Amino acid sequence: MKFDTCLRLLSKISNLPLPGKKAQFLMAPMERVKEFSDLDVAKMNPRKAGVMVLFYPSQEDIATMVLMLRKTYKGVHSNQVGFPGGKVEKEDTTMLDTALRETEEEIGISRDQITIVKEMSATYIPPSNFCVYPFIGYSDAALDFIPQEEEVEGLIEVSIADFLAEEAVISRKMSTSYMDDIDVPAFLLNGHVVWGATAMMLSELKELLLSGQE
């Protein structure tokens, strides 16, 4: 997919309703769907985080988005794939401020390089008790990333065509924080298995993009 095609698609989805939990649950293990459905997130008093789903043209003008492989550390999201972003800090006035600030800190892309398209549905992460607020944005130009050494193990640049391909959706036997050896739906992107909350957000993104193509 060329980037100008992607821009037209992003313009269309800016006015579309969010698929919400219906799309998110497509990438949640069956063992978790009922729990998620019945959960009153507000009662959990979760911490909040903002992330950026960032589209941009590659050097070959191919529509691309960026994901991060996080460093290995003592925590539930160690060595997992996710979007640029992080928790709310005192200086942030909105969730969008959080997503933009964290994107600049983690991958070196400043807010003046990003045009915001839409906010997606918030996603709750039980193991860490975080509620994550994702935003879709884009840059008109190819990007020069500066990964934050302390946080980022590597960047994963995924073409939108590869992301939307049927073969990108897989299932893997995994041991998680809540159960061992279960079937977990995931995306296989550039050789990386992307599951959990990030996969749920990607699922809503996919449904939006496919709806925009109709």
C-alpha positions in Angstrom: 0.0 0.0 0.0 1.4 3.4 -1.0 1.3 6.1 1.6 -1.2 8.4 -0.3 -3.6 5.4 -0.3 -3.1 5.1 3.4 -3.8 8.8 3.9 -7.1 8.5 2.1 -7.9 5.6 4.3 -7.0 7.4 7.5 -9.2 10.3 6.4 -12.2 7.9 6.0 -11.7 6.2 9.4 -11.5 9.5 11.2 -15.3 9.7 10.9 -16.1 6.0 11.5 -17.5 4.7 14.8 -15.1 2.7 16.9 -15.5 -1.1 16.8 -14.6 -1.2 20.5 -14.6 -4.4 22.6 -16.1 -6.5 19.8 -13.0 -6.0 17.8 -10.6 -6.1 20.8 -12.0 -9.5 22.0 -11.1 -11.1 18.6 -7.5 -11.1 19.9 -8.2 -12.0 23.5 -7.9 -15.7 24.8 -11.4 -17.2 25.3 -10.4 -17.7 28.9 -10.2 -13.9 29.3 -13.2 -12.7 27.2 -15.9 -13.3 29.9 -13.6 -11.7 32.6 -13.1 -8.7 30.4 -16.8 -8.4 29.6 -17.9 -8.5 33.2 -15.1 -6.2 34.6 -15.9 -2.8 36.0 -12.6 -1.1 35.2 -13.4 2.0 37.1 -13.6 0.0 40.4 -10.0 -1.2 39.7 -8.7 2.4 39.9 -6.2 1.7 37.2 -3.2 3.7 36.4 -3.4 5.4 33.0 -1.1 5.4 29.9 -1.2 6.9 26.5 0.3 5.3 23.3 0.7 6.3 19.7 -0.2 4.2 16.6 2.0 6.1 14.2 1.8 5.8 10.4 4.4 7.1 8.0 5.9 6.5 4.5 9.0 4.4 4.2 11.8 5.5 2.0 10.0 3.6 -0.8 6.7 5.4 0.0 5.2 2.3 1.5 2.6 2.9 4.2 4.2 1.8 7.5 3.6 1.8 11.2 6.1 1.4 14.0 6.1 -0.9 17.0 8.7 -1.3 19.8 10.3 -4.3 21.4 10.8 -3.4 25.0 13.9 -4.2 27.0 14.1 -7.2 29.3 13.4 -6.0 32.9 11.6 -7.1 36.1 8.0 -6.5 35.1 4.9 -8.0 33.3 5.7 -6.3 30.0 9.3 -7.3 29.8 10.6 -8.0 26.3 7.1 -7.5 24.8 6.1 -5.7 21.6 4.0 -2.5 22.0 3.3 0.9 20.8 5.4 4.0 21.7 3.9 5.3 24.9 3.8 5.2 28.6 2.2 6.3 31.9 0.8 9.7 32.7 3.2 12.2 34.3 2.3 15.3 36.3 3.1 17.6 33.4 0.5 16.0 31.1 -2.8 17.8 30.8 -4.5 15.2 28.6 -4.0 11.6 27.5 -2.9 12.8 24.1 -0.2 14.9 25.8 1.0 11.7 27.4 1.1 9.7 24.1 2.9 12.5 22.3 5.4 13.1 25.1 6.2 9.4 25.4 6.5 9.0 21.7 9.2 11.7 21.6 11.0 10.3 24.6 11.0 6.6 23.4 11.5 6.9 19.6 12.6 10.5 19.1 9.6 11.8 17.0 8.3 15.1 18.2 4.6 16.2 18.4 5.0 18.7 15.6 5.8 15.8 13.2 2.5 14.1 14.0 -1.0 14.8 12.8 -3.6 13.2 15.0 -6.4 11.2 13.3 -8.5 9.6 16.0 -8.5 8.3 19.5 -9.2 4.5 19.8 -11.0 2.6 22.5 -9.2 2.4 25.9 -7.8 -1.1 26.7 -7.5 -2.4 30.3 -4.5 -4.6 31.2 -5.2 -6.6 34.3 -1.7 -7.9 35.2 -0.3 -4.3 35.5 -3.7 -2.6 36.3 -3.2 -0.1 33.6 -5.8 1.4 31.3 -4.2 2.3 28.0 -5.5 5.1 25.7 -4.3 4.7 22.1 -4.2 7.5 19.5 -3.8 7.1 15.7 -1.5 9.6 14.1 0.6 10.0 11.0 3.7 11.8 9.6 3.7 13.0 6.0 7.5 12.3 5.7 9.8 9.3 6.3 11.0 9.3 9.9 14.4 9.2 11.5 14.0 7.4 14.8 16.1 7.9 17.9 15.2 4.9 20.2 15.6 5.5 23.9 18.4 3.1 24.9 17.0 2.5 28.4 13.6 1.5 27.3 13.7 0.2 23.7 15.4 -3.0 22.6 14.5 -2.4 18.9 12.0 -0.9 16.5 9.7 -3.0 14.3 8.6 -1.2 11.1 5.5 -3.0 9.7 4.0 -2.3 6.3 0.2 -1.8 6.5 -0.3 -4.3 3.8 1.5 -7.0 5.8 -0.5 -6.1 8.9 -3.8 -6.4 7.1 -2.9 -9.7 5.5 -4.9 -12.7 6.7 -1.8 -14.7 7.4 -0.7 -12.1 10.0 -3.2 -13.5 12.5 -2.0 -16.7 14.2 -2.6 -18.7 17.4 0.2 -19.8 19.8 0.3 -21.9 22.9 1.7 -19.7 25.6 2.1 -19.3 29.4 0.7 -16.0 30.6 0.4 -14.3 34.0 -3.0 -15.9 34.5 -2.7 -19.4 33.0 -0.2 -21.8 31.6 -0.3 -23.4 28.1 -3.3 -21.8 26.6 -4.2 -20.8 23.0 -3.5 -17.2 22.6 -4.5 -15.3 19.4 -1.7 -13.0 18.1 -0.3 -11.1 15.2 2.9 -12.3 13.5 4.6 -9.1 12.3 8.1 -9.1 10.9 8.8 -12.3 12.8 7.6 -11.0 16.1 4.6 -12.5 18.0 2.4 -9.6 19.2 -0.3 -10.6 21.7 -2.1 -9.3 24.8 -3.3 -5.7 25.0 -1.3 -4.6 22.0 -2.9 -7.3 19.8 -6.3 -6.2 21.1 -5.6 -2.6 20.1 -4.2 -3.7 16.7 -7.4 -5.7 16.2 -9.5 -2.6 16.6 -7.2 -0.7 14.3 -7.5 -3.5 11.7 -11.3 -3.4 11.8 -11.2 0.3 11.3 -8.9 0.1 8.3 -10.9 -2.7 6.7 -14.1 -0.7 7.3 -12.5 2.3 5.6 -11.7 0.1 2.5 -15.3 -0.9 2.0 
